[in-house]
Amino acid sequence: MIPIVVPVPTRDLSFQPLPGATGLSTWTRRGAVTTFATLDVSEQPDRVVVTLDRPAQRNAINAEMIGELHKVCARLEAEPKLLLLTGRGDHFAGGADISELRARGRDDALAGINRNLFDRIGRLPLPTVAAVSGFALGGGAELSYACDIRIATSTARFGNPEPGLGIMAAAGASYRLPQLVGTSVAKQVLLGGHVLDADAALRTGLVLEVVDPGTHVEAAHRLLDRIARFAPLALRLTKTIVDVPGAHPFADDIAQAVLFETDDKRDRMTAFLERKT
């Protein structure tokens, strides 16, 4: 059975401590920005902007960042909003923290530490956009793959060099990248060590748009401005249906039936028809 999740009213969670994983860093609030040890989180009425904030390490994803991103996911699950994910400085994320990876063993791999987070991001109710500049490598690339849409600057580089370190790209690349760019290109990246530059990422459909350096966050906001004008429930059900593998015509019919009965549908169509007259 295909699950169809309908949003229900929730209490206002704005600027309350974010729920989620335990053992996380203390954070402080600066106006509309929640500052974690590894993230800046800007909460706006219709979206949350998350900036990976380890620029000296090319925003390498460590255990602390994983935990803090889980807290952001918990907020967005409780109070669905659009998500914009980007990196501080010249790079999106240069990969996972190798010093931590070197210390991990079999039980850590079986726990799916990074994969569980990226899968959770992939399941967020409303659309997610990654604004990518510079390196999106290894776990950084897999984090961008978990988002619904990617916008890149001309400096962007996507790659998964994990086999060179004696491991595989096991945080979603094996099943997300083939869906995004096709099996042949995915094997070039995952097996051949090929790095997709911005032009290749655009040609293969990995990114929606390539923009000048420094303008990627602005471009992502323009996209989110357009998405924010759509009906939230229509977005949620469309994302749910698109992410389900295979053909599912009856699920499409059921989702459409739910939308046909909403006041939002009637109000939007009435407004459209009145503009046409």
Accessible surface in RSA format (square Angstrom, percent):
REM  Atomic radii and reference values for relative SASA: ProtOr
REM  Chains: A
REM  Algorithm: Lee & Richards
REM  Probe-radius: 1.40
REM  Slices: 20
REM RES _ NUM      All-atoms   Total-Side   Main-Chain    Non-polar    All polar
REM                ABS   REL    ABS   REL    ABS   REL    ABS   REL    ABS   REL
RES MET A   1   229.66 118.9 148.70  98.4  80.96 192.8 121.19 103.0 108.47 143.7
RES ILE A   2    53.26  30.3  41.14  30.7  12.12  29.2  41.14  29.6  12.12  32.9
RES PRO A   3    86.53  63.1  77.18  70.4   9.35  34.0  86.53  71.4   0.00   0.0
RES ILE A   4    43.56  24.8  15.56  11.6  28.00  67.5  15.56  11.2  28.00  76.0
RES VAL A   5    81.51  53.6  77.58  70.2   3.93   9.5  80.74  70.2   0.77   2.1
RES VAL A   6    72.40  47.6  58.80  53.2  13.60  32.8  58.80  51.1  13.60  36.9
RES PRO A   7    51.54  37.6  32.71  29.8  18.83  68.4  36.70  30.3  14.84  92.2
RES VAL A   8   108.14  71.2  96.21  87.1  11.93  28.7  98.33  85.4   9.81  26.6
RES PRO A   9   137.39 100.1 106.14  96.8  31.25 113.6 118.75  98.0  18.65 115.9
RES THR A  10    72.31  51.4  36.66  37.2  35.65  85.0  36.97  49.7  35.34  53.4
RES ARG A  11   164.05  68.9 146.31  74.6  17.73  42.2  76.15 104.1  87.89  53.3
RES ASP A  12    99.03  69.4  81.18  80.8  17.85  42.2  43.16 101.6  55.87  55.7
RES LEU A  13    13.27   7.4  13.27   9.5   0.00   0.0  13.27   9.3   0.00   0.0
RES SER A  14    42.33  35.8  28.42  37.9  13.91  32.0  15.44  32.9  26.88  37.7
RES PHE A  15    70.95  35.5  61.77  38.3   9.18  23.9  62.89  38.1   8.06  23.1
RES GLN A  16    67.45  37.7  66.13  48.3   1.32   3.2  25.97  55.3  41.48  31.5
RES PRO A  17   106.26  77.4  94.24  85.9  12.02  43.7  94.24  77.8  12.02  74.7
RES LEU A  18    10.16   5.7   4.91   3.5   5.25  13.2   4.91   3.4   5.25  14.1
RES PRO A  19    65.16  47.5  54.13  49.3  11.03  40.1  65.16  53.8   0.00   0.0
RES GLY A  20    41.61  51.3   0.00   N/A  41.61  51.3  13.21  36.2  28.40  63.6
RES ALA A  21    44.03  40.5  24.63  38.0  19.41  44.1  36.48  51.4   7.55  20.0
RES THR A  22   127.96  91.0 105.90 107.4  22.06  52.6  79.04 106.2  48.92  74.0
RES GLY A  23    85.25 105.1   0.00   N/A  85.25 105.1  44.06 120.9  41.19  92.3
RES LEU A  24    42.73  23.8  11.02   7.9  31.71  79.7  12.77   9.0  29.95  80.6
RES SER A  25    26.73  22.6  12.50  16.7  14.23  32.8  18.16  38.7   8.56  12.0
RES THR A  26   126.66  90.1 100.74 102.1  25.92  61.8  71.17  95.6  55.49  83.9
RES TRP A  27    44.58  17.9  26.35  12.8  18.22  42.8  20.00  10.7  24.58  39.9
RES THR A  28    87.31  62.1  81.89  83.0   5.42  12.9  72.72  97.7  14.59  22.1
RES ARG A  29   132.37  55.6 101.65  51.8  30.72  73.1   7.88  10.8 124.49  75.4
RES ARG A  30   137.73  57.8 124.68  63.6  13.04  31.1  69.46  94.9  68.27  41.4
RES GLY A  31    65.63  80.9   0.00   N/A  65.63  80.9  46.70 128.2  18.93  42.4
RES ALA A  32    49.11  45.2  41.09  63.4   8.02  18.2  41.89  59.0   7.23  19.1
RES VAL A  33    36.86  24.3  36.86  33.4   0.00   0.0  36.86  32.0   0.00   0.0
RES THR A  34     7.15   5.1   7.15   7.2   0.00   0.0   0.19   0.3   6.96  10.5
RES THR A  35    29.24  20.8  27.18  27.6   2.06   4.9  27.18  36.5   2.06   3.1
RES PHE A  36     7.89   3.9   0.00   0.0   7.89  20.5   1.26   0.8   6.63  19.0
RES ALA A  37    56.93  52.3  21.53  33.2  35.40  80.5  32.99  46.5  23.94  63.4
RES THR A  38     4.01   2.9   4.01   4.1   0.00   0.0   4.01   5.4   0.00   0.0
RES LEU A  39     0.09   0.0   0.00   0.0   0.09   0.2   0.00   0.0   0.09   0.2
RES ASP A  40    15.88  11.1  15.31  15.2   0.57   1.3   6.61  15.6   9.27   9.2
RES VAL A  41     6.31   4.1   6.22   5.6   0.09   0.2   6.22   5.4   0.09   0.2
RES SER A  42    24.36  20.6  24.05  32.1   0.31   0.7  14.67  31.2   9.69  13.6
RES GLU A  43    15.58   8.9   7.06   5.3   8.52  20.3   3.59   6.9  11.99   9.8
RES GLN A  44    61.20  34.2  57.76  42.2   3.45   8.2  19.86  42.3  41.34  31.4
RES PRO A  45   130.79  95.3 103.34  94.2  27.45  99.8 112.69  93.0  18.10 112.5
RES ASP A  46    55.85  39.1  48.37  48.1   7.47  17.7  33.53  78.9  22.32  22.3
RES ARG A  47    12.21   5.1  12.21   6.2   0.00   0.0   1.30   1.8  10.91   6.6
RES VAL A  48     2.96   1.9   2.96   2.7   0.00   0.0   2.96   2.6   0.00   0.0
RES VAL A  49    14.50   9.5  13.90  12.6   0.60   1.4  13.90  12.1   0.60   1.6
RES VAL A  50     0.47   0.3   0.47   0.4   0.00   0.0   0.47   0.4   0.00   0.0
RES THR A  51    17.22  12.2  17.22  17.5   0.00   0.0   3.29   4.4  13.93  21.1
RES LEU A  52     0.00   0.0   0.00   0.0   0.00   0.0   0.00   0.0   0.00   0.0
RES ASP A  53    40.04  28.0  31.03  30.9   9.00  21.3   0.46   1.1  39.57  39.5
RES ARG A  54    38.51  16.2  34.52  17.6   3.99   9.5   9.05  12.4  29.46  17.9
RES PRO A  55    67.60  49.3  51.82  47.2  15.78  57.4  52.40  43.3  15.19  94.4
RES ALA A  56    95.03  87.4  51.99  80.2  43.03  97.9  64.29  90.5  30.73  81.4
RES GLN A  57    87.91  49.2  73.24  53.5  14.67  34.9  34.49  73.4  53.43  40.5
RES ARG A  58   127.66  53.6 126.57  64.5   1.09   2.6  27.62  37.8 100.03  60.6
RES ASN A  59     0.26   0.2   0.26   0.3   0.00   0.0   0.00   0.0   0.26   0.3
RES ALA A  60    13.79  12.7  13.79  21.3   0.00   0.0  13.79  19.4   0.00   0.0
RES ILE A  61     3.37   1.9   0.03   0.0   3.34   8.1   0.03   0.0   3.34   9.1
RES ASN A  62    15.57  10.7  15.31  14.8   0.26   0.6   0.30   0.7  15.28  14.8
RES ALA A  63    52.96  48.7  44.85  69.2   8.11  18.4  45.56  64.2   7.39  19.6
RES GLU A  64    68.36  39.2  59.93  45.3   8.44  20.1  25.44  49.2  42.92  35.0
RES MET A  65     0.00   0.0   0.00   0.0   0.00   0.0   0.00   0.0   0.00   0.0
RES ILE A  66     8.85   5.0   8.85   6.6   0.00   0.0   8.85   6.4   0.00   0.0
RES GLY A  67     7.22   8.9   0.00   N/A   7.22   8.9   7.07  19.4   0.15   0.3
RES GLU A  68     0.00   0.0   0.00   0.0   0.00   0.0   0.00   0.0   0.00   0.0
RES LEU A  69     4.44   2.5   4.24   3.0   0.20   0.5   4.24   3.0   0.20   0.5
RES HIS A  70    32.79  17.9  32.79  22.8   0.00   0.0  21.37  22.0  11.41  13.3
RES LYS A  71    23.03  11.2  23.03  14.1   0.00   0.0   4.10   3.7  18.93  20.2
RES VAL A  72     5.02   3.3   4.88   4.4   0.14   0.3   5.02   4.4   0.00   0.0
RES CYS A  73     2.62   2.0   2.62   2.9   0.00   0.0   0.00   0.0   2.62   2.8
RES ALA A  74    12.18  11.2   8.33  12.9   3.85   8.8   9.28  13.1   2.90   7.7
RES ARG A  75    10.67   4.5  10.67   5.4   0.00   0.0   4.51   6.2   6.16   3.7
RES LEU A  76     1.30   0.7   1.30   0.9   0.00   0.0   1.30   0.9   0.00   0.0
RES GLU A  77    77.38  44.4  56.85  43.0  20.54  48.9  31.90  61.7  45.48  37.1
RES ALA A  78    36.49  33.5  25.70  39.7  10.79  24.5  35.72  50.3   0.77   2.0
RES GLU A  79    32.00  18.4  31.59  23.9   0.41   1.0  13.15  25.4  18.85  15.4
RES PRO A  80    38.79  28.3  23.22  21.2  15.57  56.6  23.46  19.4  15.33  95.3
RES LYS A  81    22.04  10.8  16.42  10.1   5.62  13.4  11.60  10.4  10.44  11.1
RES LEU A  82     5.39   3.0   5.39   3.9   0.00   0.0   5.39   3.8   0.00   0.0
RES LEU A  83     5.15   2.9   5.15   3.7   0.00   0.0   5.15   3.6   0.00   0.0
RES LEU A  84     0.00   0.0   0.00   0.0   0.00   0.0   0.00   0.0   0.00   0.0
RES LEU A  85     0.96   0.5   0.96   0.7   0.00   0.0   0.96   0.7   0.00   0.0
RES THR A  86     5.63   4.0   5.63   5.7   0.00   0.0   5.28   7.1   0.35   0.5
RES GLY A  87     9.23  11.4   0.00   N/A   9.23  11.4   0.22   0.6   9.01  20.2
RES ARG A  88    91.61  38.5  88.08  44.9   3.52   8.4  35.73  48.8  55.87  33.9
RES GLY A  89    49.69  61.3   0.00   N/A  49.69  61.3  29.48  80.9  20.20  45.2
RES ASP A  90   114.03  79.9 100.55 100.1  13.48  31.9  21.88  51.5  92.15  91.9
RES HIS A  91    37.72  20.6  37.21  25.9   0.51   1.3  23.55  24.3  14.17  16.5
RES PHE A  92     0.62   0.3   0.00   0.0   0.62   1.6   0.62   0.4   0.00   0.0
RES ALA A  93     0.00   0.0   0.00   0.0   0.00   0.0   0.00   0.0   0.00   0.0
RES GLY A  94    26.56  32.8   0.00   N/A  26.56  32.8   4.36  12.0  22.20  49.7
RES GLY A  95     5.91   7.3   0.00   N/A   5.91   7.3   5.91  16.2   0.00   0.0
RES ALA A  96    14.31  13.2   7.10  11.0   7.21  16.4   7.10  10.0   7.21  19.1
RES ASP A  97    22.85  16.0  20.01  19.9   2.84   6.7   3.43   8.1  19.42  19.4
RES ILE A  98    90.08  51.3  86.08  64.1   4.00   9.6  86.08  62.0   4.00  10.8
RES SER A  99    73.87  62.4  57.74  77.1  16.14  37.2  46.42  98.8  27.46  38.5
RES GLU A 100    56.00  32.1  50.25  38.0   5.74  13.7  30.79  59.5  25.21  20.6
RES LEU A 101    48.61  27.1  37.39  26.8  11.22  28.2  37.59  26.4  11.02  29.7
RES ARG A 102   202.46  85.0 170.85  87.1  31.60  75.2  70.75  96.7 131.71  79.8
RES ALA A 103    89.39  82.2  51.09  78.8  38.30  87.1  61.84  87.1  27.55  73.0
RES ARG A 104    66.19  27.8  43.11  22.0  23.08  54.9  23.30  31.8  42.89  26.0
RES GLY A 105    39.12  48.2   0.00   N/A  39.12  48.2  35.85  98.4   3.27   7.3
RES ARG A 106   190.05  79.8 172.99  88.2  17.05  40.6  70.77  96.7 119.28  72.3
RES ASP A 107   105.76  74.1  97.22  96.8   8.54  20.2  38.02  89.5  67.74  67.6
RES ASP A 108    52.63  36.9  49.40  49.2   3.23   7.6   1.96   4.6  50.66  50.5
RES ALA A 109    79.17  72.8  50.98  78.7  28.19  64.1  63.48  89.4  15.69  41.6
RES LEU A 110   139.06  77.4 109.41  78.3  29.65  74.5 112.56  79.1  26.50  71.3
RES ALA A 111    55.69  51.2  35.84  55.3  19.85  45.2  47.68  67.1   8.01  21.2
RES GLY A 112     9.60  11.8   0.00   N/A   9.60  11.8   9.60  26.4   0.00   0.0
RES ILE A 113    54.73  31.1  44.34  33.0  10.39  25.1  49.76  35.8   4.97  13.5
RES ASN A 114    17.20  11.9  14.77  14.3   2.43   5.8   7.03  16.9  10.17   9.8
RES ARG A 115    81.22  34.1  79.94  40.8   1.28   3.0  21.13  28.9  60.09  36.4
RES ASN A 116    61.33  42.3  58.22  56.3   3.12   7.5  17.59  42.3  43.75  42.3
RES LEU A 117     0.00   0.0   0.00   0.0   0.00   0.0   0.00   0.0   0.00   0.0
RES PHE A 118     0.00   0.0   0.00   0.0   0.00   0.0   0.00   0.0   0.00   0.0
RES ASP A 119    22.07  15.5  21.16  21.1   0.91   2.2   8.51  20.0  13.56  13.5
RES ARG A 120    48.96  20.6  48.72  24.8   0.25   0.6  10.15  13.9  38.82  23.5
RES ILE A 121     2.73   1.6   2.73   2.0   0.00   0.0   2.73   2.0   0.00   0.0
RES GLY A 122    14.15  17.4   0.00   N/A  14.15  17.4   8.82  24.2   5.32  11.9
RES ARG A 123   167.43  70.3 141.95  72.4  25.48  60.7  76.37 104.4  91.06  55.2
RES LEU A 124     4.44   2.5   2.80   2.0   1.64   4.1   3.71   2.6   0.73   2.0
RES PRO A 125    23.47  17.1  12.79  11.7  10.68  38.8  22.19  18.3   1.28   8.0
RES LEU A 126    15.58   8.7  14.70  10.5   0.88   2.2  14.70  10.3   0.88   2.4
RES PRO A 127    12.94   9.4  12.94  11.8   0.00   0.0  12.94  10.7   0.00   0.0
RES THR A 128     0.67   0.5   0.67   0.7   0.00   0.0   0.56   0.8   0.11   0.2
RES VAL A 129     0.02   0.0   0.00   0.0   0.02   0.0   0.00   0.0   0.02   0.0
RES ALA A 130     0.00   0.0   0.00   0.0   0.00   0.0   0.00   0.0   0.00   0.0
RES ALA A 131     0.27   0.2   0.00   0.0   0.27   0.6   0.00   0.0   0.27   0.7
RES VAL A 132     0.00   0.0   0.00   0.0   0.00   0.0   0.00   0.0   0.00   0.0
RES SER A 133     9.10   7.7   8.45  11.3   0.65   1.5   6.82  14.5   2.28   3.2
RES GLY A 134     4.86   6.0   0.00   N/A   4.86   6.0   4.86  13.3   0.00   0.0
RES PHE A 135    57.97  29.0  57.97  35.9   0.00   0.0  57.97  35.1   0.00   0.0
RES ALA A 136     0.00   0.0   0.00   0.0   0.00   0.0   0.00   0.0   0.00   0.0
RES LEU A 137    33.99  18.9  33.99  24.3   0.00   0.0  33.99  23.9   0.00   0.0
RES GLY A 138     7.13   8.8   0.00   N/A   7.13   8.8   7.13  19.6   0.00   0.0
RES GLY A 139     5.36   6.6   0.00   N/A   5.36   6.6   2.60   7.1   2.77   6.2
RES GLY A 140     0.00   0.0   0.00   N/A   0.00   0.0   0.00   0.0   0.00   0.0
RES ALA A 141     0.00   0.0   0.00   0.0   0.00   0.0   0.00   0.0   0.00   0.0
RES GLU A 142     4.46   2.6   4.04   3.1   0.42   1.0   0.28   0.5   4.18   3.4
RES LEU A 143     0.00   0.0   0.00   0.0   0.00   0.0   0.00   0.0   0.00   0.0
RES SER A 144     0.00   0.0   0.00   0.0   0.00   0.0   0.00   0.0   0.00   0.0
RES TYR A 145     4.70   2.2   0.33   0.2   4.37  11.4   0.22   0.2   4.48   5.5
RES ALA A 146     5.00   4.6   0.00   0.0   5.00  11.4   0.14   0.2   4.86  12.9
RES CYS A 147     4.02   3.0   0.00   0.0   4.02   9.5   0.01   0.0   4.01   4.3
RES ASP A 148    50.99  35.7  26.50  26.4  24.49  57.9  19.46  45.8  31.53  31.4
RES ILE A 149    49.42  28.1  46.63  34.7   2.79   6.7  49.42  35.6   0.00   0.0
RES ARG A 150     6.96   2.9   6.27   3.2   0.69   1.6   0.00   0.0   6.96   4.2
RES ILE A 151     0.44   0.3   0.44   0.3   0.00   0.0   0.44   0.3   0.00   0.0
RES ALA A 152     0.00   0.0   0.00   0.0   0.00   0.0   0.00   0.0   0.00   0.0
RES THR A 153     0.00   0.0   0.00   0.0   0.00   0.0   0.00   0.0   0.00   0.0
RES SER A 154    58.39  49.3  46.24  61.7  12.15  28.0  35.31  75.2  23.08  32.3
RES THR A 155    61.45  43.7  52.50  53.2   8.95  21.3  53.64  72.1   7.81  11.8
RES ALA A 156     0.00   0.0   0.00   0.0   0.00   0.0   0.00   0.0   0.00   0.0
RES ARG A 157    85.12  35.7  85.12  43.4   0.00   0.0  16.43  22.4  68.69  41.6
RES PHE A 158     0.15   0.1   0.12   0.1   0.02   0.1   0.12   0.1   0.02   0.1
RES GLY A 159     0.24   0.3   0.00   N/A   0.24   0.3   0.24   0.6   0.00   0.0
RES ASN A 160     3.16   2.2   0.12   0.1   3.04   7.3   0.32   0.8   2.85   2.8
RES PRO A 161    68.53  49.9  61.52  56.1   7.00  25.5  66.70  55.1   1.82  11.3
RES GLU A 162    13.97   8.0  13.67  10.3   0.30   0.7  11.36  22.0   2.61   2.1
RES PRO A 163    74.66  54.4  54.64  49.8  20.02  72.8  57.15  47.2  17.52 108.9
RES GLY A 164    73.50  90.6   0.00   N/A  73.50  90.6  38.61 105.9  34.89  78.1
RES LEU A 165   104.90  58.4  75.30  53.9  29.60  74.4  82.27  57.8  22.63  60.9
RES GLY A 166    70.33  86.7   0.00   N/A  70.33  86.7  37.56 103.1  32.76  73.4
RES ILE A 167    79.65  45.3  65.96  49.1  13.68  33.0  76.14  54.8   3.51   9.5
RES MET A 168   116.99  60.6 109.63  72.6   7.37  17.5  71.21  60.5  45.79  60.7
RES ALA A 169     7.35   6.8   2.35   3.6   5.00  11.4   2.78   3.9   4.56  12.1
RES ALA A 170    60.66  55.8  42.17  65.1  18.48  42.0  46.43  65.4  14.22  37.7
RES ALA A 171     8.13   7.5   7.83  12.1   0.30   0.7   7.85  11.0   0.28   0.7
RES GLY A 172     0.99   1.2   0.00   N/A   0.99   1.2   0.49   1.3   0.50   1.1
RES ALA A 173     0.00   0.0   0.00   0.0   0.00   0.0   0.00   0.0   0.00   0.0
RES SER A 174    56.74  47.9  40.30  53.8  16.44  37.9  24.87  53.0  31.86  44.6
RES TYR A 175    93.97  43.9  87.99  50.1   5.98  15.6  91.05  68.4   2.92   3.6
RES ARG A 176    32.99  13.9  32.57  16.6   0.42   1.0  12.17  16.6  20.81  12.6
RES LEU A 177     0.00   0.0   0.00   0.0   0.00   0.0   0.00   0.0   0.00   0.0
RES PRO A 178    35.62  26.0  27.52  25.1   8.10  29.4  27.85  23.0   7.77  48.3
RES GLN A 179   147.95  82.7 109.24  79.8  38.71  92.2  43.89  93.4 104.06  78.9
RES LEU A 180    51.48  28.7  34.30  24.5  17.18  43.2  36.72  25.8  14.76  39.7
RES VAL A 181    17.06  11.2   0.00   0.0  17.06  41.1   3.92   3.4  13.14  35.6
RES GLY A 182    33.80  41.7   0.00   N/A  33.80  41.7  30.83  84.6   2.97   6.7
RES THR A 183    79.24  56.4  73.34  74.3   5.90  14.1  44.80  60.2  34.44  52.1
RES SER A 184    77.69  65.6  66.54  88.8  11.15  25.7  47.08 100.3  30.61  42.9
RES VAL A 185    30.05  19.8  29.84  27.0   0.21   0.5  29.84  25.9   0.21   0.6
RES ALA A 186     1.15   1.1   1.15   1.8   0.00   0.0   1.15   1.6   0.00   0.0
RES LYS A 187   114.57  55.9 112.30  68.9   2.27   5.4  58.42  52.6  56.16  59.8
RES GLN A 188    84.34  47.2  78.47  57.3   5.87  14.0  34.80  74.1  49.54  37.6
RES VAL A 189     0.32   0.2   0.28   0.3   0.05   0.1   0.28   0.2   0.05   0.1
RES LEU A 190    29.35  16.3  25.48  18.2   3.87   9.7  25.48  17.9   3.87  10.4
RES LEU A 191   138.14  76.9 105.31  75.3  32.84  82.5 107.24  75.3  30.90  83.2
RES GLY A 192    61.58  75.9   0.00   N/A  61.58  75.9  31.88  87.5  29.70  66.5
RES GLY A 193    48.83  60.2   0.00   N/A  48.83  60.2  25.53  70.1  23.30  52.2
RES HIS A 194    85.95  47.0  79.47  55.2   6.48  16.6  53.20  54.8  32.75  38.1
RES VAL A 195    67.53  44.4  54.70  49.5  12.83  30.9  54.70  47.5  12.83  34.8
RES LEU A 196     2.80   1.6   2.80   2.0   0.00   0.0   2.80   2.0   0.00   0.0
RES ASP A 197    57.67  40.4  56.71  56.4   0.96   2.3  12.09  28.5  45.57  45.5
RES ALA A 198     3.47   3.2   3.02   4.7   0.45   1.0   3.02   4.2   0.45   1.2
RES ASP A 199    87.92  61.6  85.81  85.4   2.11   5.0  16.15  38.0  71.77  71.6
RES ALA A 200     8.79   8.1   8.79  13.6   0.00   0.0   8.79  12.4   0.00   0.0
RES ALA A 201     0.00   0.0   0.00   0.0   0.00   0.0   0.00   0.0   0.00   0.0
RES LEU A 202    80.21  44.7  69.67  49.8  10.53  26.5  69.67  48.9  10.53  28.3
RES ARG A 203   184.27  77.4 145.78  74.3  38.49  91.6  77.29 105.6 106.98  64.8
RES THR A 204    38.36  27.3  18.84  19.1  19.52  46.5  27.39  36.8  10.97  16.6
RES GLY A 205    49.58  61.1   0.00   N/A  49.58  61.1  29.05  79.7  20.53  46.0
RES LEU A 206     1.36   0.8   0.00   0.0   1.36   3.4   0.00   0.0   1.36   3.6
RES VAL A 207     5.56   3.7   0.00   0.0   5.56  13.4   1.04   0.9   4.53  12.3
RES LEU A 208    94.52  52.6  71.15  50.9  23.37  58.7  77.52  54.4  17.00  45.7
RES GLU A 209    65.42  37.6  62.74  47.5   2.69   6.4  24.19  46.8  41.23  33.7
RES VAL A 210    42.32  27.8  17.23  15.6  25.10  60.5  17.23  15.0  25.10  68.1
RES VAL A 211    18.87  12.4  10.88   9.8   7.99  19.3  18.73  16.3   0.15   0.4
RES ASP A 212   101.98  71.4  99.08  98.6   2.91   6.9  16.12  37.9  85.86  85.6
RES PRO A 213    78.75  57.4  61.27  55.8  17.48  63.6  61.65  50.9  17.10 106.3
RES GLY A 214    67.44  83.2   0.00   N/A  67.44  83.2  32.05  87.9  35.40  79.3
RES THR A 215    48.88  34.8  48.62  49.3   0.26   0.6  47.26  63.5   1.62   2.4
RES HIS A 216    17.23   9.4  17.23  12.0   0.00   0.0  15.20  15.7   2.04   2.4
RES VAL A 217    46.39  30.5  46.39  42.0   0.00   0.0  46.39  40.3   0.00   0.0
RES GLU A 218   105.48  60.6  99.07  75.0   6.41  15.3  38.02  73.5  67.46  55.1
RES ALA A 219     2.36   2.2   0.06   0.1   2.30   5.2   0.06   0.1   2.30   6.1
RES ALA A 220     0.00   0.0   0.00   0.0   0.00   0.0   0.00   0.0   0.00   0.0
RES HIS A 221    43.64  23.8  43.64  30.3   0.00   0.0  29.31  30.2  14.33  16.7
RES ARG A 222   120.89  50.8 115.12  58.7   5.78  13.8  67.28  92.0  53.61  32.5
RES LEU A 223    10.96   6.1   9.45   6.8   1.51   3.8  10.45   7.3   0.51   1.4
RES LEU A 224     0.00   0.0   0.00   0.0   0.00   0.0   0.00   0.0   0.00   0.0
RES ASP A 225    63.26  44.3  59.59  59.3   3.67   8.7  18.64  43.9  44.62  44.5
RES ARG A 226   112.76  47.3 112.61  57.4   0.15   0.3  36.85  50.4  75.91  46.0
RES ILE A 227    12.05   6.9  12.05   9.0   0.00   0.0  12.05   8.7   0.00   0.0
RES ALA A 228    38.62  35.5  10.27  15.8  28.35  64.5  15.00  21.1  23.61  62.6
RES ARG A 229   157.28  66.0 142.18  72.5  15.10  35.9  73.64 100.6  83.64  50.7
RES PHE A 230    98.79  49.4  95.81  59.3   2.97   7.7  97.20  58.9   1.58   4.5
RES ALA A 231    15.36  14.1  12.06  18.6   3.30   7.5  12.06  17.0   3.30   8.7
RES PRO A 232    72.97  53.2  72.70  66.3   0.27   1.0  72.97  60.2   0.00   0.0
RES LEU A 233    29.21  16.3  27.75  19.9   1.46   3.7  27.75  19.5   1.46   3.9
RES ALA A 234    31.12  28.6  30.72  47.4   0.41   0.9  31.03  43.7   0.09   0.2
RES LEU A 235    29.51  16.4  27.51  19.7   1.99   5.0  28.13  19.8   1.37   3.7
RES ARG A 236    22.08   9.3  21.57  11.0   0.51   1.2   3.89   5.3  18.19  11.0
RES LEU A 237     1.03   0.6   0.77   0.6   0.26   0.7   1.03   0.7   0.00   0.0
RES THR A 238    78.22  55.6  72.65  73.6   5.58  13.3  55.36  74.4  22.87  34.6
RES LYS A 239    21.20  10.3  15.45   9.5   5.75  13.7  20.71  18.6   0.49   0.5
RES THR A 240    36.26  25.8  28.63  29.0   7.63  18.2  18.36  24.7  17.90  27.1
RES ILE A 241    16.51   9.4  16.51  12.3   0.00   0.0  16.51  11.9   0.00   0.0
RES VAL A 242   108.34  71.3  85.36  77.3  22.98  55.4  90.65  78.8  17.68  48.0
RES ASP A 243    84.01  58.8  56.93  56.7  27.08  64.0  30.17  71.0  53.84  53.7
RES VAL A 244    28.89  19.0  23.17  21.0   5.71  13.8  24.71  21.5   4.18  11.3
RES PRO A 245   117.84  85.9  94.04  85.7  23.80  86.5 105.48  87.1  12.36  76.8
RES GLY A 246    64.10  79.0   0.00   N/A  64.10  79.0  42.31 116.1  21.78  48.8
RES ALA A 247   102.71  94.4  60.22  92.9  42.50  96.7  68.94  97.1  33.78  89.5
RES HIS A 248    35.39  19.3  25.68  17.8   9.71  24.8  27.08  27.9   8.31   9.7
RES PRO A 249    83.19  60.6  77.07  70.3   6.13  22.3  82.76  68.3   0.43   2.7
RES PHE A 250   162.79  81.4 162.21 100.5   0.58   1.5 162.28  98.4   0.51   1.5
RES ALA A 251     7.43   6.8   3.36   5.2   4.08   9.3   4.72   6.7   2.71   7.2
RES ASP A 252    63.59  44.5  57.26  57.0   6.33  15.0  20.86  49.1  42.72  42.6
RES ASP A 253    88.81  62.2  81.95  81.6   6.86  16.2  27.64  65.0  61.17  61.0
RES ILE A 254    99.60  56.7  97.61  72.7   1.99   4.8  99.57  71.7   0.02   0.1
RES ALA A 255     5.96   5.5   5.96   9.2   0.00   0.0   5.96   8.4   0.00   0.0
RES GLN A 256    87.97  49.2  86.68  63.3   1.29   3.1  24.25  51.6  63.72  48.3
RES ALA A 257    55.11  50.7  47.46  73.2   7.66  17.4  53.23  75.0   1.88   5.0
RES VAL A 258    47.42  31.2  39.96  36.2   7.47  18.0  45.88  39.9   1.54   4.2
RES LEU A 259    28.29  15.8  28.29  20.2   0.00   0.0  28.29  19.9   0.00   0.0
RES PHE A 260    99.66  49.9  95.78  59.3   3.88  10.1  95.78  58.1   3.88  11.1
RES GLU A 261   131.01  75.2 116.21  87.9  14.80  35.2  45.69  88.4  85.32  69.7
RES THR A 262    29.27  20.8  25.03  25.4   4.24  10.1  26.92  36.2   2.35   3.5
RES ASP A 263    98.93  69.3  92.95  92.5   5.98  14.1  28.49  67.0  70.45  70.3
RES ASP A 264    54.06  37.9  47.38  47.2   6.68  15.8  28.39  66.8  25.67  25.6
RES LYS A 265    58.03  28.3  51.47  31.6   6.56  15.6  22.33  20.1  35.69  38.0
RES ARG A 266   105.38  44.2 102.14  52.1   3.25   7.7  59.42  81.2  45.97  27.9
RES ASP A 267    93.59  65.6  86.00  85.6   7.59  18.0  27.56  64.9  66.03  65.9
RES ARG A 268   100.33  42.1  91.34  46.6   8.99  21.4  48.47  66.2  51.86  31.4
RES MET A 269   102.41  53.0 101.02  66.9   1.39   3.3  80.56  68.5  21.85  29.0
RES THR A 270    69.09  49.1  66.85  67.8   2.24   5.3  43.38  58.3  25.71  38.9
RES ALA A 271    40.41  37.2  37.14  57.3   3.27   7.4  39.67  55.9   0.74   2.0
RES PHE A 272   103.05  51.6 103.03  63.8   0.02   0.0 103.03  62.5   0.02   0.1
RES LEU A 273   110.75  61.7 110.34  78.9   0.41   1.0 110.52  77.6   0.23   0.6
RES GLU A 274   116.09  66.6 103.08  78.0  13.01  31.0  40.87  79.0  75.22  61.4
RES ARG A 275   174.37  73.2 140.64  71.7  33.73  80.3  77.66 106.1  96.71  58.6
RES LYS A 276   149.16  72.8 114.04  70.0  35.12  83.6  62.27  56.1  86.88  92.5
RES THR A 277   146.54 104.2  84.18  85.3  62.36 148.6 102.52 137.7  44.02  66.5
END  Absolute sums over single chains surface
CHAIN  1 A    13922.4      10983.6       2938.7       8399.9       5522.5
END  Absolute sums over all chains
TOTAL         13922.4      10983.6       2938.7       8399.9       5522.5
